[in-house]
Amino acid sequence: MMDAKEKPMKPLFNLKEKNVLVTGGGRGLGKTMALALADFGANVAIVDINLDTAKATADEIAAKNVNSLAIMGDVTNELDATKAITAVVDTWSTLDILVNNAGIATVEPAEDLSLETFKNIYDIDVNGVFNFSKAAFSVMSKQKYGNIINVASMAGISVLYPQEHVHYNSAKAAVIMITKSLAVEWAPFGIRVNALAPGYMVTPPVIKLKEEDPDRWEHWMSRVPMGRAGDPDELQGAVVYLASNASSYMTGHIMVIDGGYICR
């Protein structure tokens, strides 16, 4: 018999009946995180600029016996953000968790970098986070609860070398400060805002870079204390932790998963 003072153990990582939206979730890290959230019981909506890609991932999620939704959307478009959030709420009644994952990067020396490219990185990596966060706020503030997880990067904390990344580094630094600012501003509404800051991950663009310039790749890895790039699956536990009640007293935090890169 349970003592009257004892409390039943809560399933800290249970996401059953939680409704999640993942931007850029059709492939790469976004897909990996979306599948992990589904594994722990969440219903997951995938927003991607490529609807076929979104549908393919949504089908994989549905096979896990949870609900899924595929939505075509451009994160740089404010109206698309509003429509995507509305679609989730119209379908599932609530939006519990938003994962702002969509982002791009290029490698170009600052002196050769066009203003157009610089603006494009910021439009997707920074403005996209703000567009979807703001659209989610309209729902989460009324619910009096919500959880936003932004995907930043170790590049927003430590300058990557020898990559020429001024646009990407500074954009991810902006994502980190957006995360901290919104965490403070929206705490009174019951909304938590945290970020993941991954290091080098074995994704298709990284694999391509490794194949094209193996010497540079070896140099990159020599700067990682663990001596290797991370597998996308190694982000799964982190995103589930941030999405679940296990992190209920955490907000404004930047969780770095980088094999020790920024320690050097």
SERO-4910 file (N, C-alpha, C, O; in steps of 0.05 Angstrom, whole numbers):
BEGIN
 pado doro    nc1    nc2    nc3   cac1   cac2   cac3    cc1    cc2    cc3    oc1    oc2    oc3
  Met    A     17    -24      0      0      0      0     18     25      0     38     26     14
  Met    A     10     45    -17     26     69    -19     21     87      6     -1     92     14
  Asp    A     44     96     17     42    115     39     28    141     30     31    149      8
  Ala    A     12    152     48     -4    176     41     14    199     32      5    216     16
  Lys    A     38    199     42     56    221     34     71    217      8     82    235     -4
  Glu    A     70    192     -1     84    186    -26     68    195    -50     43    195    -50
  Lys    A     82    204    -70     69    212    -95     75    191   -117     98    180   -118
  Pro    A     56    185   -133     62    166   -155     82    177   -174     83    201   -179
  Met    A     99    160   -184    120    168   -203    107    177   -229     90    164   -240
  Lys    A    116    200   -239    106    210   -264    124    199   -287    148    197   -284
  Pro    A    111    192   -309    127    183   -332    140    207   -345    128    220   -363
  Leu    A    164    214   -337    177    239   -345    179    244   -375    177    266   -384
  Phe    A    185    222   -389    190    225   -418    166    218   -435    169    216   -460
  Asn    A    143    214   -423    119    207   -438    108    231   -453    102    252   -441
  Leu    A    105    228   -479     94    250   -496     67    242   -508     58    255   -527
  Lys    A     54    222   -497     29    213   -507      8    235   -507      5    249   -487
  Glu    A     -6    239   -529    -27    259   -533    -16    288   -535    -31    307   -535
  Lys    A     10    291   -536     22    317   -541     23    322   -571     28    304   -587
  Asn    A     16    346   -579     15    353   -607     39    371   -614     43    392   -602
  Val    A     55    362   -634     80    374   -640     81    383   -669     69    371   -687
  Leu    A     94    406   -674     99    415   -702    129    418   -705    142    431   -688
  Val    A    140    406   -726    169    408   -731    173    421   -759    164    411   -779
  Thr    A    187    444   -759    193    456   -785    217    443   -797    236    435   -783
  Gly    A    217    441   -823    239    428   -837    242    399   -829    264    388   -828
  Gly    A    219    387   -822    219    360   -811    219    338   -832    217    314   -825
  Gly    A    220    345   -857    218    324   -878    243    307   -881    242    285   -891
  Arg    A    266    319   -873    291    304   -876    312    313   -855    306    331   -840
  Gly    A    335    300   -856    357    309   -839    351    308   -809    337    290   -800
  Leu    A    362    327   -794    359    327   -765    330    330   -757    321    319   -737
  Gly    A    315    346   -773    286    350   -766    271    324   -767    254    319   -750
  Lys    A    276    308   -787    263    282   -789    270    264   -766    253    251   -754
  Thr    A    296    263   -760    305    246   -738    291    254   -711    283    237   -696
  Met    A    289    280   -706    277    289   -681    247    284   -682    235    277   -661
  Ala    A    234    288   -705    205    282   -707    199    253   -701    180    247   -687
  Leu    A    215    235   -712    210    207   -707    215    199   -678    201    183   -667
  Ala    A    234    212   -665    239    207   -637    216    216   -620    208    202   -601
  Leu    A    205    239   -626    182    249   -611    157    230   -614    142    226   -596
  Ala    A    154    220   -638    132    201   -644    137    175   -628    117    163   -619
  Asp    A    162    166   -626    168    142   -611    159    144   -582    152    123   -570
  Phe    A    158    168   -571    149    172   -544    120    181   -542    111    190   -521
  Gly    A    105    177   -564     76    179   -563     65    205   -574     40    208   -574
  Ala    A     81    224   -583     71    249   -593     58    247   -621     67    231   -637
  Asn    A     37    263   -625     27    267   -652     45    288   -665     51    309   -653
  Val    A     54    284   -690     73    302   -702     65    312   -729     58    297   -747
  Ala    A     65    339   -731     60    352   -757     86    360   -769    103    372   -755
  Ile    A     90    354   -794    115    361   -808    109    384   -827     92    383   -845
  Val    A    124    406   -824    123    428   -842    149    428   -859    171    428   -848
  Asp    A    146    429   -885    169    429   -902    162    443   -928    139    444   -936
  Ile    A    182    456   -940    177    470   -965    171    450   -988    160    458  -1008
  Asn    A    179    425   -984    174    404  -1003    152    386   -991    157    371   -973
  Leu    A    128    387  -1003    106    372   -991    110    342   -994    102    327   -976
  Asp    A    122    333  -1015    127    304  -1018    145    293   -996    140    272   -985
  Thr    A    165    309   -990    183    301   -968    168    301   -941    172    283   -925
  Ala    A    152    321   -937    136    323   -912    118    298   -910    115    287   -889
  Lys    A    105    291   -932     86    269   -932    100    242   -926     90    225   -912
  Ala    A    124    239   -938    139    214   -934    146    211   -904    144    189   -893
  Thr    A    155    232   -891    162    231   -863    136    227   -846    136    212   -827
  Ala    A    115    241   -854     89    238   -839     79    209   -841     68    199   -821
  Asp    A     84    196   -863     76    168   -866     92    150   -847     81    131   -835
  Glu    A    118    155   -844    134    140   -825    125    144   -797    125    125   -781
  Ile    A    117    168   -791    107    174   -764     80    160   -758     77    149   -737
  Ala    A     62    160   -778     37    147   -775     40    117   -770     23    104   -757
  Ala    A     61    105   -781     66     77   -777     73     70   -748     73     47   -741
  Lys    A     78     90   -732     85     86   -704     59     88   -686     61     89   -662
  Asn    A     36     87   -700     10     88   -686      5    113   -671     -8    113   -650
  Val    A     14    135   -682      7    162   -672     -3    178   -696     -1    169   -719
  Asn    A    -15    201   -691    -25    217   -713     -3    234   -725     16    242   -712
  Ser    A     -6    239   -751     14    255   -765      0    273   -785    -24    269   -792
  Leu    A     14    293   -793      3    313   -812     26    324   -828     48    330   -818
  Ala    A     22    327   -854     42    338   -872     32    365   -882     10    367   -893
  Ile    A     48    386   -879     40    413   -887     62    426   -903     86    425   -896
  Met    A     55    436   -926     75    451   -942     76    480   -932     56    493   -929
  Gly    A    100    489   -926    103    516   -916    131    526   -918    151    511   -916
  Asp    A    133    552   -923    159    566   -925    162    582   -899    146    599   -893
  Val    A    183    575   -883    186    587   -857    190    617   -858    186    632   -839
  Thr    A    199    627   -882    204    656   -884    178    672   -889    178    696   -889
  Asn    A    157    657   -893    131    670   -899    113    670   -874    106    649   -864
  Glu    A    107    694   -865     91    697   -841     63    683   -843     54    671   -824
  Leu    A     51    686   -867     25    674   -871     27    644   -870      9    631   -859
  Asp    A     48    632   -882     51    603   -881     54    594   -852     43    573   -845
  Ala    A     68    609   -836     71    602   -808     44    601   -794     37    582   -779
  Thr    A     28    622   -798      1    623   -786    -16    600   -795    -31    588   -780
  Lys    A    -15    595   -821    -32    573   -833    -24    546   -821    -41    530   -815
  Ala    A      2    542   -818     11    516   -808      2    512   -779     -7    490   -772
  Ile    A      5    532   -762     -3    530   -735    -33    526   -733    -43    510   -717
  Thr    A    -48    540   -750    -77    538   -750    -86    510   -759   -105    498   -748
  Ala    A    -71    498   -778    -78    471   -787    -75    451   -765    -91    433   -763
  Val    A    -54    454   -749    -49    435   -727    -72    438   -706    -83    418   -697
  Val    A    -78    462   -699    -99    467   -679   -126    458   -689   -142    447   -674
  Asp    A   -132    464   -714   -158    455   -726   -160    425   -726   -182    414   -723
  Thr    A   -138    411   -729   -138    382   -731   -138    368   -704   -152    349   -699
  Trp    A   -121    379   -686   -116    365   -660   -124    382   -635   -121    373   -613
  Ser    A   -135    406   -640   -145    423   -618   -124    439   -604   -129    462   -595
  Thr    A   -100    428   -600    -79    443   -586    -52    441   -602    -49    423   -618
  Leu    A    -34    459   -595     -6    456   -603     10    458   -577     11    479   -564
  Asp    A     22    435   -570     37    434   -545     67    441   -548     79    453   -531
  Ile    A     78    432   -571    107    434   -574    113    443   -603    102    433   -622
  Leu    A    130    463   -606    140    472   -631    170    468   -632    185    476   -615
  Val    A    179    454   -653    208    451   -658    216    467   -682    209    460   -705
  Asn    A    230    489   -678    239    506   -700    266    495   -710    287    503   -701
  Asn    A    264    477   -730    288    463   -739    298    474   -766    322    472   -771
  Ala    A    281    484   -783    288    491   -810    312    510   -811    312    530   -796
  Gly    A    331    505   -828    354    522   -830    372    513   -853    371    490   -862
  Ile    A    389    532   -862    408    525   -883    435    537   -876    438    554   -858
  Ala    A    456    528   -890    483    540   -886    498    538   -912    493    520   -929
  Thr    A    516    556   -917    535    555   -939    563    562   -928    565    573   -906
  Val    A    583    555   -943    611    562   -935    622    581   -955    627    573   -978
  Glu    A    626    606   -947    636    626   -965    652    647   -949    644    655   -928
  Pro    A    675    655   -960    691    676   -946    675    702   -945    660    709   -963
  Ala    A    677    716   -922    662    740   -918    666    760   -941    647    774   -949
  Glu    A    691    762   -950    697    782   -971    684    776   -998    682    794  -1015
  Asp    A    676    751  -1002    663    743  -1027    633    739  -1023    618    734  -1043
  Leu    A    623    741   -999    595    735   -993    577    758  -1002    581    781   -996
  Ser    A    557    751  -1018    538    771  -1028    518    778  -1006    512    761   -989
  Leu    A    508    802  -1007    488    811   -987    463    794   -991    449    788   -971
  Glu    A    457    786  -1015    434    769  -1020    435    742  -1005    416    734   -993
  Thr    A    459    730  -1006    463    704   -992    462    708   -962    449    693   -948
  Phe    A    474    730   -953    474    736   -924    445    739   -914    438    728   -894
  Lys    A    429    754   -929    401    759   -922    385    733   -923    368    729   -906
  Asn    A    391    716   -943    376    691   -946    380    672   -922    362    660   -912
  Ile    A    406    671   -912    411    654   -889    395    665   -865    383    649   -850
  Tyr    A    396    691   -861    381    703   -839    351    699   -842    337    695   -822
  Asp    A    341    701   -866    312    699   -871    302    671   -862    281    669   -850
  Ile    A    318    650   -869    309    623   -862    316    616   -833    299    607   -818
  Asp    A    341    621   -825    351    611   -800    342    628   -776    339    618   -754
  Val    A    337    654   -781    329    672   -759    300    680   -761    284    675   -743
  Asn    A    293    692   -784    265    701   -787    246    678   -786    223    680   -776
  Gly    A    254    654   -796    237    631   -795    230    622   -767    208    615   -761
  Val    A    250    624   -749    246    617   -721    226    637   -709    208    630   -694
  Phe    A    230    663   -715    212    683   -703    184    680   -714    165    682   -699
  Asn    A    181    676   -740    154    673   -753    138    651   -739    115    656   -732
  Phe    A    150    628   -736    135    605   -725    131    608   -695    110    600   -684
  Ser    A    150    620   -681    147    624   -652    124    644   -647    108    640   -629
  Lys    A    124    665   -662    103    685   -659     75    674   -665     56    679   -651
  Ala    A     74    658   -686     48    645   -693     40    625   -671     16    623   -665
  Ala    A     59    611   -660     53    592   -639     44    606   -614     27    596   -599
  Phe    A     55    629   -608     48    645   -584     18    650   -583      6    649   -562
  Ser    A      6    657   -606    -23    663   -607    -40    640   -596    -61    645   -585
  Val    A    -30    616   -600    -44    592   -590    -36    585   -561    -52    581   -544
  Met    A     -9    584   -557      1    575   -531     -6    594   -509    -11    586   -486
  Ser    A     -7    620   -515    -13    640   -494    -42    636   -484    -48    641   -461
  Lys    A    -60    629   -502    -88    624   -494    -90    598   -479   -107    596   -461
  Gln    A    -74    578   -486    -74    553   -471    -62    556   -443    -68    540   -425
  Lys    A    -45    576   -440    -29    580   -416     -7    560   -412      3    555   -390
  Tyr    A      1    547   -434     24    529   -433     34    525   -462     19    529   -481
  Gly    A     59    517   -464     71    512   -490    100    507   -487    112    515   -466
  Asn    A    112    496   -507    141    489   -506    153    493   -533    144    480   -553
  Ile    A    172    511   -535    185    516   -561    214    508   -559    229    515   -540
  Ile    A    223    492   -578    251    483   -580    263    493   -606    254    485   -627
  Asn    A    283    510   -604    296    520   -627    322    505   -632    336    496   -614
  Val    A    328    501   -658    353    487   -665    373    509   -672    372    521   -694
  Ala    A    392    513   -654    414    532   -659    438    516   -669    434    498   -686
  Ser    A    461    522   -660    485    507   -668    508    516   -650    508    537   -638
  Met    A    528    498   -648    553    506   -634    565    530   -648    581    545   -636
  Ala    A    558    533   -674    569    556   -689    559    583   -679    571    603   -684
  Gly    A    538    582   -663    528    607   -651    542    614   -625    537    635   -614
  Ile    A    560    596   -617    574    600   -592    604    603   -597    618    619   -584
  Ser    A    614    586   -615    643    586   -621    647    587   -651    633    573   -666
  Val    A    665    604   -661    669    607   -690    681    581   -700    701    571   -691
  Leu    A    668    570   -720    678    545   -732    702    551   -750    703    572   -763
  Tyr    A    721    533   -750    746    537   -765    754    510   -777    754    490   -764
  Pro    A    762    510   -803    768    533   -820    745    542   -839    750    556   -858
  Gln    A    721    534   -833    699    543   -850    695    573   -849    698    585   -828
  Glu    A    689    584   -872    682    613   -873    652    615   -870    637    608   -888
  His    A    643    623   -846    615    619   -838    603    644   -825    585    642   -808
  Val    A    612    668   -832    604    692   -817    573    695   -816    562    702   -796
  His    A    560    688   -838    531    691   -840    517    670   -823    498    676   -809
  Tyr    A    527    645   -824    514    623   -809    520    626   -779    503    623   -763
  Asn    A    546    632   -773    553    635   -744    536    656   -731    525    652   -709
  Ser    A    534    679   -744    520    701   -732    490    696   -731    476    705   -712
  Ala    A    479    682   -751    451    675   -751    444    656   -728    423    660   -715
  Lys    A    461    637   -723    455    618   -701    459    631   -674    446    624   -655
  Ala    A    477    651   -673    480    667   -648    454    682   -643    445    685   -620
  Ala    A    442    692   -665    416    706   -662    394    687   -652    377    695   -636
  Val    A    394    662   -662    375    642   -653    378    638   -622    358    635   -608
  Ile    A    402    637   -613    407    633   -584    396    656   -568    384    652   -548
  Met    A    400    681   -578    390    704   -563    359    706   -565    346    715   -547
  Ile    A    348    698   -588    319    697   -590    308    677   -570    288    682   -556
  Thr    A    321    654   -567    313    634   -548    312    645   -519    292    642   -505
  Lys    A    334    658   -512    335    669   -484    315    692   -480    302    694   -459
  Ser    A    312    709   -500    294    731   -498    265    722   -495    250    732   -478
  Leu    A    257    703   -512    229    694   -511    224    678   -486    202    679   -475
  Ala    A    244    664   -476    241    649   -451    233    668   -429    217    661   -412
  Val    A    246    691   -428    240    710   -407    213    724   -411    197    727   -393
  Glu    A    209    733   -436    184    747   -442    159    730   -439    138    740   -431
  Trp    A    161    704   -447    137    688   -448    134    669   -424    114    654   -423
  Ala    A    152    670   -405    149    653   -381    123    659   -366    110    640   -357
  Pro    A    114    684   -365     88    689   -351     64    676   -365     43    674   -353
  Phe    A     67    668   -390     45    655   -405     47    625   -403     31    611   -416
  Gly    A     66    615   -387     69    586   -385     83    573   -408     81    549   -412
  Ile    A     98    589   -423    112    579   -447    142    577   -441    155    596   -433
  Arg    A    153    553   -445    181    548   -442    195    550   -469    183    542   -489
  Val    A    219    561   -470    234    564   -495    263    556   -490    277    569   -475
  Asn    A    272    535   -503    299    525   -501    311    520   -529    296    522   -549
  Ala    A    336    514   -530    348    508   -556    368    485   -554    381    481   -534
  Leu    A    371    472   -576    392    452   -580    414    465   -597    408    480   -616
  Ala    A    439    460   -590    461    470   -605    479    447   -614    498    440   -600
  Pro    A    472    434   -636    487    411   -645    515    419   -656    519    441   -665
  Gly    A    533    400   -654    559    403   -667    557    390   -695    536    390   -707
  Tyr    A    580    381   -705    580    368   -731    563    343   -730    568    325   -713
  Met    A    544    341   -748    526    317   -749    528    305   -777    531    319   -797
  Val    A    527    279   -778    529    265   -804    503    266   -819    487    248   -818
  Thr    A    499    289   -833    476    294   -850    485    295   -879    509    297   -884
  Pro    A    466    293   -898    474    293   -926    493    315   -935    513    310   -949
  Pro    A    489    341   -926    508    362   -934    535    357   -923    555    363   -936
  Val    A    537    347   -898    563    342   -886    577    319   -899    601    320   -903
  Ile    A    562    298   -906    573    276   -921    585    285   -947    606    276   -955
  Lys    A    571    303   -961    580    314   -986    606    329   -983    625    325   -999
  Leu    A    608    345   -962    632    360   -957    656    342   -951    678    346   -959
  Lys    A    650    320   -936    671    301   -929    682    288   -955    706    284   -957
  Glu    A    664    281   -973    672    268   -998    688    288  -1016    707    279  -1029
  Glu    A    680    313  -1016    693    333  -1034    720    342  -1024    737    348  -1040
  Asp    A    723    343   -998    748    353   -986    756    337   -961    752    347   -939
  Pro    A    766    313   -965    772    295   -942    793    307   -923    793    302   -899
  Asp    A    812    322   -934    833    334   -917    821    355   -898    828    356   -874
  Arg    A    803    371   -909    790    391   -891    773    376   -870    772    385   -847
  Trp    A    760    355   -879    743    340   -860    760    329   -837    752    331   -814
  Glu    A    784    318   -843    801    308   -822    810    331   -803    812    327   -779
  His    A    814    354   -814    821    377   -798    798    384   -779    802    390   -755
  Trp    A    773    384   -790    750    390   -773    748    370   -750    745    378   -727
  Met    A    751    344   -756    748    324   -735    771    326   -715    767    318   -692
  Ser    A    794    335   -723    817    338   -704    811    358   -683    824    358   -662
  Arg    A    792    376   -687    784    396   -668    762    388   -649    754    402   -631
  Val    A    751    364   -654    730    353   -637    743    334   -617    754    313   -625
  Pro    A    742    340   -591    754    322   -572    747    292   -574    763    275   -570
  Met    A    722    287   -581    713    260   -585    722    248   -611    719    224   -616
  Gly    A    733    265   -629    746    255   -653    728    246   -676    736    233   -694
  Arg    A    702    253   -674    683    244   -695    660    263   -696    655    279   -678
  Ala    A    645    261   -718    619    275   -720    598    259   -705    601    235   -701
  Gly    A    576    273   -698    554    259   -684    535    246   -704    532    255   -727
  Asp    A    523    225   -695    502    212   -711    476    227   -704    471    233   -681
  Pro    A    459    233   -724    434    247   -719    418    234   -696    404    248   -681
  Asp    A    419    208   -694    404    194   -673    413    203   -645    398    200   -625
  Glu    A    437    214   -643    447    223   -617    435    249   -607    441    259   -586
  Leu    A    417    260   -623    401    284   -615    374    275   -604    359    292   -592
  Gln    A    366    250   -608    339    242   -601    333    245   -572    312    255   -564
  Gly    A    351    235   -555    347    237   -526    344    266   -517    328    272   -499
  Ala    A    360    284   -529    359    312   -521    333    325   -528    321    339   -511
  Val    A    323    320   -552    298    333   -560    274    322   -544    256    337   -538
  Val    A    275    296   -538    253    284   -521    254    296   -493    234    302   -481
  Tyr    A    278    299   -483    281    311   -456    270    340   -456    254    347   -438
  Leu    A    277    356   -475    267    384   -476    237    385   -481    224    404   -472
  Ala    A    226    366   -495    198    366   -502    181    356   -479    157    361   -478
  Ser    A    193    341   -460    177    327   -440    178    341   -413    191    362   -409
  Asn    A    163    329   -394    162    340   -367    188    337   -352    192    348   -330
  Ala    A    207    321   -363    233    318   -350    248    344   -348    265    347   -331
  Ser    A    241    363   -366    255    389   -366    236    412   -358    239    435   -366
  Ser    A    216    405   -341    195    424   -335    204    450   -322    189    471   -323
  Tyr    A    227    451   -309    237    475   -296    260    488   -312    274    505   -302
  Met    A    262    480   -337    284    490   -354    272    509   -375    254    501   -390
  Thr    A    282    533   -377    275    551   -398    298    570   -403    312    578   -384
  Gly    A    302    579   -428    324    596   -435    351    582   -436    371    595   -436
  His    A    350    556   -437    375    540   -436    384    532   -465    367    526   -482
  Ile    A    410    532   -469    421    524   -495    436    497   -490    457    497   -477
  Met    A    425    476   -499    436    449   -495    456    443   -517    448    438   -540
  Val    A    481    442   -511    502    438   -531    509    408   -532    514    395   -512
  Ile    A    508    397   -557    514    369   -562    534    369   -585    527    367   -608
  Asp    A    560    370   -578    580    375   -598    606    359   -596    626    366   -609
  Gly    A    605    337   -580    629    321   -577    652    336   -563    675    327   -564
  Gly    A    645    358   -550    665    374   -535    678    396   -551    698    408   -541
  Tyr    A    668    403   -575    682    422   -592    686    449   -578    708    460   -579
  Ile    A    665    460   -566    667    487   -555    683    488   -529    688    510   -518
  Cys    A    692    465   -519    709    465   -495    737    473   -501    752    481   -483
  Arg    A    745    472   -527    773    478   -534    777    508   -538    799    516   -545
***
